């Protein structure tokens, strides 16, 4: 009976870890929905600190559902103190995505300002964004990073060699770097759709989670790449495919105004 009880408790622990991260993601999504109007305002998107704070919450909402199984598995590599390990790993992971907000801000600012000043350039910029994502989705580097994210066991074994009080944060940051390598070009699409566009966030989060969790995630990544290349051509005839760069979404992200 004791053995059965211990087995049941052990079986529940990974579910509890995943549940904690999914609850965090749900809270981030709720904040995003409730603050949608504020996010679209100049005060929220025009200043770098406000942008980085919002960006980090967005990344928590979008990325934690796909990352929860790996983070929970990392926490289970120790018999005790699993929750602190989970929290520290997640903090390191989100730190990488928070840092990615710096180039995201620069790219979004530059692209939006260019499109606003030179409207004819907006469609060309949108085509470039779609093309960059399409090409990267088909590269070996994307495939490698996606493999690491889908099957993180080898990485978790490597993390066992980390030492020091910050080892759990370092492990999360290391995993986050592979995640960033897997998903940065998908996040680039927000430049075309609107960095603070809720439906674009939902769609990209669904793609990212499906790439990680579905049995044919690698095939899906290639389908997304080919689709993105098709959008790079189609946007010249249908500019509304990239509303943030072609006039339809300028109010969605009025950086600097």
SETORVO-144795 format. One record per atom (N, C-alpha, C): residue number from 1; residue in three letters; atom name; x, y, z. Coordinates in steps of 0.1 Angstrom, whole numbers. Atoms other than C-alpha are relative to their C-alpha. Example, Ala and Ser with C-alpha at 12.3 -4.5 7.8 and 13.67 -1.06 7.14 Angstrom:
BEGIN
- num_residu_atome_c1_c2_c3
- 1_ALA_N_9_-12_0
- 1_ALA_CA_123_-45_78
- 1_ALA_C_9_12_0
- 2_SER_N_-9_-11_0
- 2_SER_CA_137_-11_71
- 2_SER_C_-8_11_8
This chain:
BEGIN
- num_residu_atome_c1_c2_c3
- 1_UNK_N_8_-12_0
- 1_UNK_CA_0_0_0
- 1_UNK_C_9_13_0
- 2_UNK_N_-9_-12_0
- 2_UNK_CA_28_24_8
- 2_UNK_C_7_2_-13
- 3_UNK_N_-6_-1_13
- 3_UNK_CA_45_16_-25
- 3_UNK_C_-10_6_-10
- 4_UNK_N_10_-5_9
- 4_UNK_CA_12_23_-43
- 4_UNK_C_-2_15_2
- 5_UNK_N_2_-14_-3
- 5_UNK_CA_8_56_-25
- 5_UNK_C_11_8_-5
- 6_UNK_N_-11_-7_5
- 6_UNK_CA_43_67_-33
- 6_UNK_C_0_2_-15
- 7_UNK_N_1_0_14
- 7_UNK_CA_38_58_-69
- 7_UNK_C_-10_10_-5
- 8_UNK_N_10_-10_3
- 8_UNK_CA_6_78_-70
- 8_UNK_C_4_14_2
- 9_UNK_N_-5_-13_-3
- 9_UNK_CA_22_108_-54
- 9_UNK_C_10_4_-11
- 10_UNK_N_-10_-4_10
- 10_UNK_CA_51_107_-78
- 10_UNK_C_-6_2_-14
- 11_UNK_N_7_-2_13
- 11_UNK_CA_27_104_-108
- 11_UNK_C_-7_13_0
- 12_UNK_N_8_-13_-1
- 12_UNK_CA_8_135_-96
- 12_UNK_C_10_12_-1
- 13_UNK_N_-9_-12_-1
- 13_UNK_CA_39_157_-92
- 13_UNK_C_3_6_-14
- 14_UNK_N_-2_-7_13
- 14_UNK_CA_47_162_-129
- 14_UNK_C_-12_7_-5
- 15_UNK_N_13_-7_4
- 15_UNK_CA_10_171_-135
- 15_UNK_C_-1_13_8
- 16_UNK_N_1_-12_-7
- 16_UNK_CA_12_196_-107
- 16_UNK_C_10_10_-5
- 17_UNK_N_-10_-10_6
- 17_UNK_CA_44_212_-122
- 17_UNK_C_-5_6_-13
- 18_UNK_N_5_-5_13
- 18_UNK_CA_28_215_-156
- 18_UNK_C_-12_9_3
- 19_UNK_N_12_-8_-3
- 19_UNK_CA_-4_228_-140
- 19_UNK_C_4_14_5
- 20_UNK_N_-5_-13_-5
- 20_UNK_CA_16_256_-122
- 20_UNK_C_3_9_-11
- 21_UNK_N_-4_-9_12
- 21_UNK_CA_31_268_-155
- 21_UNK_C_-12_3_-9
- 22_UNK_N_12_-3_8
- 22_UNK_CA_-2_265_-173
- 22_UNK_C_-9_11_7
- 23_UNK_N_7_-10_-7
- 23_UNK_CA_-18_285_-146
- 23_UNK_C_6_14_-1
- 24_UNK_N_-7_-13_3
- 24_UNK_CA_9_312_-150
- 24_UNK_C_-3_5_-14
- 25_UNK_N_3_-4_14
- 25_UNK_CA_3_312_-187
- 25_UNK_C_-14_6_-1
- 26_UNK_N_14_-5_1
- 26_UNK_CA_-34_316_-182
- 26_UNK_C_-1_14_6
- 27_UNK_N_0_-13_-6
- 27_UNK_CA_-28_345_-159
- 27_UNK_C_6_11_-9
- 28_UNK_N_-6_-9_9
- 28_UNK_CA_-6_361_-185
- 28_UNK_C_-9_3_-12
- 29_UNK_N_10_-2_11
- 29_UNK_CA_-32_356_-212
- 29_UNK_C_-12_9_5
- 30_UNK_N_11_-8_-5
- 30_UNK_CA_-59_371_-189
- 30_UNK_C_5_15_1
- 31_UNK_N_-5_-14_-1
- 31_UNK_CA_-37_402_-182
- 31_UNK_C_1_6_-14
- 32_UNK_N_-1_-5_14
- 32_UNK_CA_-31_405_-220
- 32_UNK_C_-13_4_-5
- 33_UNK_N_14_-3_5
- 33_UNK_CA_-68_404_-228
- 33_UNK_C_-5_12_7
- 34_UNK_N_6_-11_-8
- 34_UNK_CA_-78_428_-200
- 34_UNK_C_7_13_-3
- 35_UNK_N_-8_-13_2
- 35_UNK_CA_-50_453_-208
- 35_UNK_C_2_2_-15
- 36_UNK_N_-2_-1_15
- 36_UNK_CA_-54_450_-246
- 36_UNK_C_0_15_-5
- 37_UNK_N_1_-14_4
- 37_UNK_CA_-65_487_-250
- 37_UNK_C_12_8_5
- 38_UNK_N_-12_-7_-5
- 38_UNK_CA_-36_499_-228
- 38_UNK_C_12_-4_-8
- 39_UNK_N_-12_4_7
- 39_UNK_CA_-11_478_-247
- 39_UNK_C_1_7_-14
- 40_UNK_N_0_-7_13
- 40_UNK_CA_-22_495_-279
- 40_UNK_C_2_15_0
- 41_UNK_N_-1_-15_-1
- 41_UNK_CA_-18_530_-265
- 41_UNK_C_14_4_-1
- 42_UNK_N_-14_-5_1
- 42_UNK_CA_13_551_-271
- 42_UNK_C_7_-1_13
- 43_UNK_N_-7_1_-13
- 43_UNK_CA_21_552_-233
- 43_UNK_C_5_-14_2
- 44_UNK_N_-5_14_-3
- 44_UNK_CA_24_514_-232
- 44_UNK_C_10_-4_-10
- 45_UNK_N_-9_5_10
- 45_UNK_CA_42_508_-265
- 45_UNK_C_11_9_-4
- 46_UNK_N_-9_-10_5
- 46_UNK_CA_61_540_-270
- 46_UNK_C_13_0_8
- 47_UNK_N_-11_0_-9
- 47_UNK_CA_86_536_-241
- 47_UNK_C_6_-14_1
- 48_UNK_N_-7_13_-1
- 48_UNK_CA_112_508_-239
- 48_UNK_C_-4_-8_12
- 49_UNK_N_3_8_-12
- 49_UNK_CA_106_498_-203
- 49_UNK_C_-14_-6_0
- 50_UNK_N_14_5_1
- 50_UNK_CA_68_496_-208
- 50_UNK_C_-1_-11_-10
- 51_UNK_N_0_10_10
- 51_UNK_CA_74_476_-240
- 51_UNK_C_6_-13_5
- 52_UNK_N_-7_13_-5
- 52_UNK_CA_98_451_-223
- 52_UNK_C_-9_-7_10
- 53_UNK_N_9_7_-9
- 53_UNK_CA_74_445_-195
- 53_UNK_C_-12_-7_-6
- 54_UNK_N_11_6_7
- 54_UNK_CA_45_439_-218
- 54_UNK_C_5_-12_-8
- 55_UNK_N_-6_11_8
- 55_UNK_CA_67_418_-241
- 55_UNK_C_2_-13_8
- 56_UNK_N_-3_12_-9
- 56_UNK_CA_78_395_-212
- 56_UNK_C_-13_-7_4
- 57_UNK_N_13_7_-3
- 57_UNK_CA_42_389_-202
- 57_UNK_C_-6_-7_-12
- 58_UNK_N_4_6_12
- 58_UNK_CA_33_382_-238
- 58_UNK_C_7_-13_-2
- 59_UNK_N_-8_13_2
- 59_UNK_CA_61_356_-240
- 59_UNK_C_-4_-10_10
- 60_UNK_N_4_10_-10
- 60_UNK_CA_50_340_-208
- 60_UNK_C_-13_-7_-5
- 61_UNK_N_13_5_5
- 61_UNK_CA_15_337_-223
- 61_UNK_C_2_-10_-11
- 62_UNK_N_-2_8_12
- 62_UNK_CA_27_323_-256
- 62_UNK_C_8_-12_1
- 63_UNK_N_-10_10_0
- 63_UNK_CA_56_302_-247
- 63_UNK_C_-1_-11_11
- 64_UNK_N_0_9_-11
- 64_UNK_CA_49_286_-213
- 64_UNK_C_-8_-13_-3
- 65_UNK_N_7_13_3
- 65_UNK_CA_22_261_-226
- 65_UNK_C_9_-10_-7
- 66_UNK_N_-9_9_7
- 66_UNK_CA_48_247_-250
- 66_UNK_C_12_-5_8
- 67_UNK_N_-12_3_-8
- 67_UNK_CA_76_247_-224
- 67_UNK_C_-3_-7_12
- 68_UNK_N_4_5_-13
- 68_UNK_CA_57_234_-194
- 68_UNK_C_5_-15_1
- 69_UNK_N_-5_13_-3
- 69_UNK_CA_65_197_-200
- 69_UNK_C_15_-1_2
- 70_UNK_N_-15_0_-2
- 70_UNK_CA_103_203_-203
- 70_UNK_C_3_5_13
- 71_UNK_N_-3_-6_-14
- 71_UNK_CA_103_225_-172
- 71_UNK_C_-4_-9_11
- 72_UNK_N_5_9_-10
- 72_UNK_CA_83_200_-153
- 72_UNK_C_10_-12_1
- 73_UNK_N_-10_11_1
- 73_UNK_CA_107_172_-164
- 73_UNK_C_13_4_7
- 74_UNK_N_-12_-5_-7
- 74_UNK_CA_136_193_-152
- 74_UNK_C_-1_0_15
- 75_UNK_N_2_-1_-15
- 75_UNK_CA_121_198_-118
- 75_UNK_C_0_-14_6
- 76_UNK_N_1_14_-5
- 76_UNK_CA_115_160_-115
- 76_UNK_C_14_-7_0
- 77_UNK_N_-13_6_0
- 77_UNK_CA_153_153_-119
- 77_UNK_C_5_0_14
- 78_UNK_N_-5_0_-14
- 78_UNK_CA_156_160_-81
- 78_UNK_C_-12_-6_8
- 79_UNK_N_11_6_-8
- 79_UNK_CA_137_141_-54
- 79_UNK_C_-7_10_10
- 80_UNK_N_6_-9_-9
- 80_UNK_CA_131_172_-33
- 80_UNK_C_1_14_-6
- 81_UNK_N_0_-14_4
- 81_UNK_CA_126_210_-37
- 81_UNK_C_-3_2_-15
- 82_UNK_N_3_0_14
- 82_UNK_CA_110_205_-70
- 82_UNK_C_-6_14_-5
- 83_UNK_N_6_-13_4
- 83_UNK_CA_89_237_-70
- 83_UNK_C_10_11_-1
- 84_UNK_N_-11_-10_2
- 84_UNK_CA_119_260_-64
- 84_UNK_C_8_-2_-13
- 85_UNK_N_-7_3_12
- 85_UNK_CA_137_243_-92
- 85_UNK_C_-8_4_-12
- 86_UNK_N_9_-3_11
- 86_UNK_CA_107_247_-115
- 86_UNK_C_-1_15_-2
- 87_UNK_N_1_-14_0
- 87_UNK_CA_104_284_-106
- 87_UNK_C_13_6_-6
- 88_UNK_N_-13_-5_4
- 88_UNK_CA_141_291_-111
- 88_UNK_C_2_-3_-15
- 89_UNK_N_-2_4_14
- 89_UNK_CA_142_272_-144
- 89_UNK_C_-9_9_-9
- 90_UNK_N_9_-8_8
- 90_UNK_CA_112_291_-157
- 90_UNK_C_4_15_0
- 91_UNK_N_-5_-13_-1
- 91_UNK_CA_127_324_-145
- 91_UNK_C_11_2_-10
- 92_UNK_N_-11_0_9
- 92_UNK_CA_159_317_-165
- 92_UNK_C_-5_0_-14
- 93_UNK_N_6_2_13
- 93_UNK_CA_138_307_-195
- 93_UNK_C_-6_14_-5
- 94_UNK_N_6_-12_3
- 94_UNK_CA_118_339_-194
- 94_UNK_C_10_12_-1
- 95_UNK_N_-10_-10_1
- 95_UNK_CA_149_360_-189
- 95_UNK_C_5_1_-15
- 96_UNK_N_-5_0_14
- 96_UNK_CA_161_350_-224
- 96_UNK_C_-10_7_-9
- 97_UNK_N_10_-6_8
- 97_UNK_CA_128_360_-239
- 97_UNK_C_-2_15_3
- 98_UNK_N_0_-14_-3
- 98_UNK_CA_128_393_-220
- 98_UNK_C_11_7_-7
- 99_UNK_N_-12_-6_7
- 99_UNK_CA_163_400_-234
- 99_UNK_C_-3_1_-15
- 100_UNK_N_3_0_14
- 100_UNK_CA_149_392_-269
- 100_UNK_C_-9_12_-3
- 101_UNK_N_8_-12_2
- 101_UNK_CA_125_422_-264
- 101_UNK_C_8_12_-4
- 102_UNK_N_-8_-12_4
- 102_UNK_CA_154_446_-270
- 102_UNK_C_1_0_-15
- 103_UNK_N_0_0_15
- 103_UNK_CA_159_436_-307
- 103_UNK_C_-14_1_-6
- 104_UNK_N_14_0_5
- 104_UNK_CA_121_431_-310
- 104_UNK_C_-5_14_0
- 105_UNK_N_4_-14_-1
- 105_UNK_CA_116_467_-299
- 105_UNK_C_6_8_-12
- 106_UNK_N_-7_-7_10
- 106_UNK_CA_142_480_-323
- 106_UNK_C_-6_-3_-14
- 107_UNK_N_5_4_13
- 107_UNK_CA_129_460_-353
- 107_UNK_C_-15_6_-2
- 108_UNK_N_14_-5_2
- 108_UNK_CA_92_469_-346
- 108_UNK_C_0_15_-1
- 109_UNK_N_-1_-15_2
- 109_UNK_CA_101_506_-341
- 109_UNK_C_4_4_-14
- 110_UNK_N_-6_-4_13
- 110_UNK_CA_122_508_-372
- 110_UNK_C_-10_-3_-12
- 111_UNK_N_9_4_11
- 111_UNK_CA_97_489_-394
- 111_UNK_C_-12_8_0
- 112_UNK_N_12_-7_0
- 112_UNK_CA_67_507_-382
- 112_UNK_C_2_15_-4
- 113_UNK_N_-3_-13_4
- 113_UNK_CA_83_541_-385
- 113_UNK_C_3_2_-15
- 114_UNK_N_-3_0_14
- 114_UNK_CA_96_533_-420
- 114_UNK_C_-13_-1_-8
- 115_UNK_N_13_2_7
- 115_UNK_CA_61_521_-431
- 115_UNK_C_-8_13_1
- 116_UNK_N_8_-12_-1
- 116_UNK_CA_45_552_-417
- 116_UNK_C_6_12_-8
- 117_UNK_N_-6_-11_7
- 117_UNK_CA_70_576_-433
- 117_UNK_C_0_-2_-15
- 118_UNK_N_-1_4_14
- 118_UNK_CA_73_557_-466
- 118_UNK_C_-10_-11_-2
- 119_UNK_N_10_10_1
- 119_UNK_CA_40_539_-471
- 119_UNK_C_3_-10_-11
- 120_UNK_N_-3_10_11
- 120_UNK_CA_52_523_-504
- 120_UNK_C_10_-11_5
- 121_UNK_N_-9_9_-5
- 121_UNK_CA_79_506_-484
- 121_UNK_C_-6_-11_9
- 122_UNK_N_6_9_-10
- 122_UNK_CA_55_489_-460
- 122_UNK_C_-2_-14_-6
- 123_UNK_N_3_13_6
- 123_UNK_CA_45_461_-484
- 123_UNK_C_13_-7_-2
- 124_UNK_N_-13_7_2
- 124_UNK_CA_81_454_-493
- 124_UNK_C_6_-5_14
- 125_UNK_N_-5_5_-13
- 125_UNK_CA_90_452_-456
- 125_UNK_C_-8_-12_5
- 126_UNK_N_8_12_-3
- 126_UNK_CA_61_428_-450
- 126_UNK_C_4_-12_-7
- 127_UNK_N_-5_12_7
- 127_UNK_CA_73_406_-478
- 127_UNK_C_13_-5_5
- 128_UNK_N_-12_4_-6
- 128_UNK_CA_107_406_-463
- 128_UNK_C_-2_-8_13
- 129_UNK_N_2_7_-13
- 129_UNK_CA_94_396_-429
- 129_UNK_C_-5_-14_-3
- 130_UNK_N_5_13_3
- 130_UNK_CA_74_367_-444
- 130_UNK_C_10_-9_-6
- 131_UNK_N_-10_8_6
- 131_UNK_CA_103_356_-465
- 131_UNK_C_11_-5_9
- 132_UNK_N_-10_4_-10
- 132_UNK_CA_128_356_-436
- 132_UNK_C_-6_-12_8
- 133_UNK_N_5_11_-8
- 133_UNK_CA_105_334_-416
- 133_UNK_C_-1_-12_-8
- 134_UNK_N_2_12_8
- 134_UNK_CA_97_311_-445
- 134_UNK_C_13_-7_-3
- 135_UNK_N_-13_6_3
- 135_UNK_CA_134_306_-453
- 135_UNK_C_5_-7_13
- 136_UNK_N_-6_5_-12
- 136_UNK_CA_144_301_-417
- 136_UNK_C_-7_-13_4
- 137_UNK_N_8_12_-3
- 137_UNK_CA_116_275_-411
- 137_UNK_C_5_-12_-7
- 138_UNK_N_-5_12_8
- 138_UNK_CA_133_253_-437
- 138_UNK_C_14_-3_2
- 139_UNK_N_-14_1_-1
- 139_UNK_CA_168_256_-425
- 139_UNK_C_4_-11_10
- 140_UNK_N_-4_10_-10
- 140_UNK_CA_188_229_-406
- 140_UNK_C_1_5_14
- 141_UNK_N_-1_-6_-13
- 141_UNK_CA_193_253_-377
- 141_UNK_C_-14_0_7
- 142_UNK_N_14_1_-5
- 142_UNK_CA_155_255_-372
- 142_UNK_C_-3_-14_4
- 143_UNK_N_3_14_-2
- 143_UNK_CA_153_218_-374
- 143_UNK_C_8_-5_13
- 144_UNK_N_-8_3_-11
- 144_UNK_CA_181_214_-348
- 144_UNK_C_-6_5_13
- 145_UNK_N_5_-6_-12
- 145_UNK_CA_166_238_-323
- 145_UNK_C_-14_-6_3
- 146_UNK_N_13_6_-3
- 146_UNK_CA_131_223_-327
- 146_UNK_C_2_-14_6
- 147_UNK_N_-3_14_-5
- 147_UNK_CA_146_188_-321
- 147_UNK_C_3_1_15
- 148_UNK_N_-3_-2_-14
- 148_UNK_CA_161_201_-288
- 148_UNK_C_-12_3_8
- 149_UNK_N_12_-4_-7
- 149_UNK_CA_128_216_-278
- 149_UNK_C_-10_-11_2
- 150_UNK_N_9_11_0
- 150_UNK_CA_108_186_-287
- 150_UNK_C_5_-12_9
- 151_UNK_N_-6_11_-8
- 151_UNK_CA_132_161_-270
- 151_UNK_C_11_5_8
- 152_UNK_N_-10_-7_-8
- 152_UNK_CA_150_179_-242
- 152_UNK_C_8_-9_9
- 153_UNK_N_-6_9_-9
- 153_UNK_CA_162_148_-224
- 153_UNK_C_16_1_1
- 154_UNK_N_-14_-2_1
- 154_UNK_CA_198_152_-236
- 154_UNK_C_5_13_6
- 155_UNK_N_-3_-13_-7
- 155_UNK_CA_198_188_-225
- 155_UNK_C_-1_-1_15
- 156_UNK_N_2_1_-14
- 156_UNK_CA_185_179_-191
- 156_UNK_C_11_-8_6
- 157_UNK_N_-11_7_-5
- 157_UNK_CA_212_154_-186
- 157_UNK_C_13_8_0
- 158_UNK_N_-11_-9_0
- 158_UNK_CA_237_180_-195
- 158_UNK_C_-1_10_11
- 159_UNK_N_2_-10_-11
- 159_UNK_CA_222_204_-170
- 159_UNK_C_4_-6_14
- 160_UNK_N_-4_6_-13
- 160_UNK_CA_231_179_-142
- 160_UNK_C_14_4_3
- 161_UNK_N_-14_-4_-3
- 161_UNK_CA_267_191_-146
- 161_UNK_C_1_14_5
- 162_UNK_N_0_-14_-4
- 162_UNK_CA_258_227_-138
- 162_UNK_C_1_0_15
- 163_UNK_N_-2_-1_-14
- 163_UNK_CA_269_238_-104
- 163_UNK_C_-2_15_4
- 164_UNK_N_1_-14_-5
- 164_UNK_CA_264_269_-82
- 164_UNK_C_-14_3_3
- 165_UNK_N_13_-4_-4
- 165_UNK_CA_234_287_-67
- 165_UNK_C_-9_4_-11
- 166_UNK_N_9_-4_11
- 166_UNK_CA_222_299_-101
- 166_UNK_C_-1_-10_-11
- 167_UNK_N_0_10_10
- 167_UNK_CA_224_266_-118
- 167_UNK_C_-14_-3_-7
- 168_UNK_N_14_3_5
- 168_UNK_CA_186_262_-122
- 168_UNK_C_-4_12_-10
- 169_UNK_N_3_-11_9
- 169_UNK_CA_183_297_-137
- 169_UNK_C_8_-1_-13
- 170_UNK_N_-9_2_12
- 170_UNK_CA_213_289_-160
- 170_UNK_C_-6_-11_-9
- 171_UNK_N_6_11_8
- 171_UNK_CA_196_257_-171
- 171_UNK_C_-12_5_-8
- 172_UNK_N_11_-6_7
- 172_UNK_CA_164_276_-179
- 172_UNK_C_4_9_-11
- 173_UNK_N_-5_-9_10
- 173_UNK_CA_183_302_-198
- 173_UNK_C_6_-7_-12
- 174_UNK_N_-6_8_11
- 174_UNK_CA_202_276_-218
- 174_UNK_C_-11_-6_-9
- 175_UNK_N_12_5_8
- 175_UNK_CA_169_259_-228
- 175_UNK_C_-7_11_-7
- 176_UNK_N_7_-11_6
- 176_UNK_CA_154_292_-235
- 176_UNK_C_7_5_-13
- 177_UNK_N_-7_-4_12
- 177_UNK_CA_182_300_-260
- 177_UNK_C_-3_-9_-12
- 178_UNK_N_4_9_11
- 178_UNK_CA_173_269_-280
- 178_UNK_C_-14_3_-4
- 179_UNK_N_14_-3_3
- 179_UNK_CA_137_279_-278
- 179_UNK_C_-1_13_-8
- 180_UNK_N_-1_-13_8
- 180_UNK_CA_146_314_-291
- 180_UNK_C_5_-3_-14
- 181_UNK_N_-4_4_13
- 181_UNK_CA_165_298_-319
- 181_UNK_C_-10_-7_-8
- 182_UNK_N_11_7_7
- 182_UNK_CA_135_277_-328
- 182_UNK_C_-11_10_-4
- 183_UNK_N_12_-8_2
- 183_UNK_CA_109_305_-326
- 183_UNK_C_2_15_-4
- 184_UNK_N_-2_-14_2
- 184_UNK_CA_125_339_-333
- 184_UNK_C_-6_5_-13
- 185_UNK_N_6_-5_13
- 185_UNK_CA_114_341_-369
- 185_UNK_C_-15_0_0
- 186_UNK_N_15_-1_-1
- 186_UNK_CA_78_333_-360
- 186_UNK_C_-4_12_8
- 187_UNK_N_3_-12_-7
- 187_UNK_CA_79_361_-335
- 187_UNK_C_2_13_-9
- 188_UNK_N_-2_-11_10
- 188_UNK_CA_92_383_-363
- 188_UNK_C_-13_4_-8
- 189_UNK_N_13_-2_7
- 189_UNK_CA_58_379_-379
- 189_UNK_C_-9_10_7
- 190_UNK_N_8_-10_-7
- 190_UNK_CA_43_401_-352
- 190_UNK_C_3_14_-5
- 191_UNK_N_-3_-13_6
- 191_UNK_CA_61_430_-369
- 191_UNK_C_-10_3_-11
- 192_UNK_N_10_-2_11
- 192_UNK_CA_37_424_-399
- 192_UNK_C_-14_1_5
- 193_UNK_N_14_1_-4
- 193_UNK_CA_6_415_-380
- 193_UNK_C_-4_11_11
- 194_UNK_N_2_-9_-12
- 194_UNK_CA_10_440_-350
- 194_UNK_C_5_-7_12
- 195_UNK_N_-7_6_-12
- 195_UNK_CA_32_433_-320
- 195_UNK_C_-9_-2_11
- 196_UNK_N_10_1_-11
- 196_UNK_CA_3_438_-296
- 196_UNK_C_-13_-6_-5
- 197_UNK_N_13_5_5
- 197_UNK_CA_-23_421_-318
- 197_UNK_C_-3_-14_6
- 198_UNK_N_4_12_-8
- 198_UNK_CA_-41_395_-297
- 198_UNK_C_-2_-12_-8
- 199_UNK_N_2_12_8
- 199_UNK_CA_-52_372_-325
- 199_UNK_C_12_-5_-6
- 200_UNK_N_-13_5_5
- 200_UNK_CA_-17_371_-340
- 200_UNK_C_7_-8_11
- 201_UNK_N_-7_7_-11
- 201_UNK_CA_-4_361_-306
- 201_UNK_C_-6_-14_2
- 202_UNK_N_6_13_-1
- 202_UNK_CA_-30_333_-303
- 202_UNK_C_4_-9_-11
- 203_UNK_N_-3_9_12
- 203_UNK_CA_-23_320_-338
- 203_UNK_C_15_-5_1
- 204_UNK_N_-14_4_-1
- 204_UNK_CA_15_320_-333
- 204_UNK_C_2_-9_12
- 205_UNK_N_-1_9_-12
- 205_UNK_CA_12_304_-298
- 205_UNK_C_-5_-14_-4
- 206_UNK_N_5_13_4
- 206_UNK_CA_-9_276_-314
- 206_UNK_C_10_-7_-9
- 207_UNK_N_-10_6_9
- 207_UNK_CA_17_271_-341
- 207_UNK_C_12_-5_8
- 208_UNK_N_-12_4_-8
- 208_UNK_CA_46_270_-316
- 208_UNK_C_-3_-12_8
- 209_UNK_N_4_11_-8
- 209_UNK_CA_28_246_-293
- 209_UNK_C_-1_-13_-9
- 210_UNK_N_2_12_9
- 210_UNK_CA_18_223_-322
- 210_UNK_C_14_-5_-6
- 211_UNK_N_-13_4_4
- 211_UNK_CA_54_223_-335
- 211_UNK_C_7_-9_10
- 212_UNK_N_-7_7_-11
- 212_UNK_CA_66_211_-301
- 212_UNK_C_-7_-13_3
- 213_UNK_N_7_11_-6
- 213_UNK_CA_39_187_-292
- 213_UNK_C_-6_-10_-9
- 214_UNK_N_6_9_9
- 214_UNK_CA_24_171_-323
- 214_UNK_C_11_-10_-5
- 215_UNK_N_-9_10_5
- 215_UNK_CA_40_139_-336
- 215_UNK_C_8_4_-12
- 216_UNK_N_-7_-4_12
- 216_UNK_CA_48_155_-369
- 216_UNK_C_3_15_0
- 217_UNK_N_-3_-14_-2
- 217_UNK_CA_59_188_-356
- 217_UNK_C_10_6_-10
- 218_UNK_N_-10_-4_9
- 218_UNK_CA_89_190_-379
- 218_UNK_C_-6_3_-14
- 219_UNK_N_7_-2_12
- 219_UNK_CA_66_186_-409
- 219_UNK_C_-8_12_0
- 220_UNK_N_8_-12_-1
- 220_UNK_CA_43_213_-396
- 220_UNK_C_9_12_-1
- 221_UNK_N_-10_-11_1
- 221_UNK_CA_74_236_-393
- 221_UNK_C_3_3_-15
- 222_UNK_N_-3_-2_14
- 222_UNK_CA_81_231_-430
- 222_UNK_C_-12_5_-7
- 223_UNK_N_13_-5_6
- 223_UNK_CA_44_237_-439
- 223_UNK_C_-1_15_3
- 224_UNK_N_1_-14_-4
- 224_UNK_CA_45_269_-420
- 224_UNK_C_10_9_-8
- 225_UNK_N_-10_-7_8
- 225_UNK_CA_77_279_-438
- 225_UNK_C_-4_2_-15
- 226_UNK_N_5_-1_14
- 226_UNK_CA_62_272_-473
- 226_UNK_C_-11_10_0
- 227_UNK_N_11_-9_0
- 227_UNK_CA_31_291_-463
- 227_UNK_C_5_14_2
- 228_UNK_N_-5_-14_-2
- 228_UNK_CA_51_321_-451
- 228_UNK_C_6_5_-13
- 229_UNK_N_-6_-5_13
- 229_UNK_CA_70_322_-484
- 229_UNK_C_-11_3_-10
- 230_UNK_N_12_-4_8
- 230_UNK_CA_36_322_-502
- 230_UNK_C_-6_13_4
- 231_UNK_N_5_-13_-4
- 231_UNK_CA_25_351_-481
- 231_UNK_C_9_11_-4
- 232_UNK_N_-10_-11_4
- 232_UNK_CA_57_370_-490
- 232_UNK_C_-3_4_-14
- 233_UNK_N_4_-3_14
- 233_UNK_CA_44_369_-526
- 233_UNK_C_-14_6_0
- 234_UNK_N_14_-4_1
- 234_UNK_CA_7_373_-519
- 234_UNK_C_-2_14_6
- 235_UNK_N_2_-13_-7
- 235_UNK_CA_11_404_-497
- 235_UNK_C_1_12_-10
- 236_UNK_N_-1_-11_10
- 236_UNK_CA_19_425_-528
- 236_UNK_C_-14_2_-7
- 237_UNK_N_13_-1_5
- 237_UNK_CA_-16_417_-540
- 237_UNK_C_-11_2_10
- 238_UNK_N_9_-2_-12
- 238_UNK_CA_-33_416_-506
- 238_UNK_C_7_6_11
- 239_UNK_N_-8_-7_-11
- 239_UNK_CA_-16_442_-484
- 239_UNK_C_-6_-2_14
- 240_UNK_N_6_2_-13
- 240_UNK_CA_-41_435_-456
- 240_UNK_C_5_-12_7
- 241_UNK_N_-6_12_-7
- 241_UNK_CA_-22_403_-448
- 241_UNK_C_10_5_10
- 242_UNK_N_-10_-6_-10
- 242_UNK_CA_3_426_-430
- 242_UNK_C_-5_13_4
- 243_UNK_N_6_-13_-3
- 243_UNK_CA_-19_453_-415
- 243_UNK_C_9_10_7
- 244_UNK_N_-9_-9_-8
- 244_UNK_CA_8_467_-392
- 244_UNK_C_9_8_-9
- 245_UNK_N_-9_-7_8
- 245_UNK_CA_30_476_-421
- 245_UNK_C_-6_6_-13
- 246_UNK_N_6_-5_12
- 246_UNK_CA_5_484_-448
- 246_UNK_C_-11_10_2
- 247_UNK_N_10_-11_-3
- 247_UNK_CA_-17_509_-430
- 247_UNK_C_-12_-5_8
- 248_UNK_N_12_5_-7
- 248_UNK_CA_-44_486_-415
- 248_UNK_C_2_-1_15
- 249_UNK_N_-2_3_-14
- 249_UNK_CA_-28_482_-382
- 249_UNK_C_9_10_7
- 250_UNK_N_-9_-10_-5
- 250_UNK_CA_-8_514_-375
- 250_UNK_C_-5_4_14
- 251_UNK_N_5_-3_-14
- 251_UNK_CA_-30_521_-344
- 251_UNK_C_3_-11_9
- 252_UNK_N_-3_11_-9
- 252_UNK_CA_-22_487_-331
- 252_UNK_C_13_1_7
- 253_UNK_N_-13_-2_-6
- 253_UNK_CA_13_497_-324
- 253_UNK_C_6_13_-5
- 254_UNK_N_-4_-13_4
- 254_UNK_CA_20_534_-326
- 254_UNK_C_13_4_8
- 255_UNK_N_-12_-3_-8
- 255_UNK_CA_56_533_-313
- 255_UNK_C_5_14_-3
- 256_UNK_N_-6_-13_1
- 256_UNK_CA_71_566_-306
- 256_UNK_C_-9_12_-1
- 257_UNK_N_10_-11_2
- 257_UNK_CA_39_586_-309
- 257_UNK_C_-8_2_13
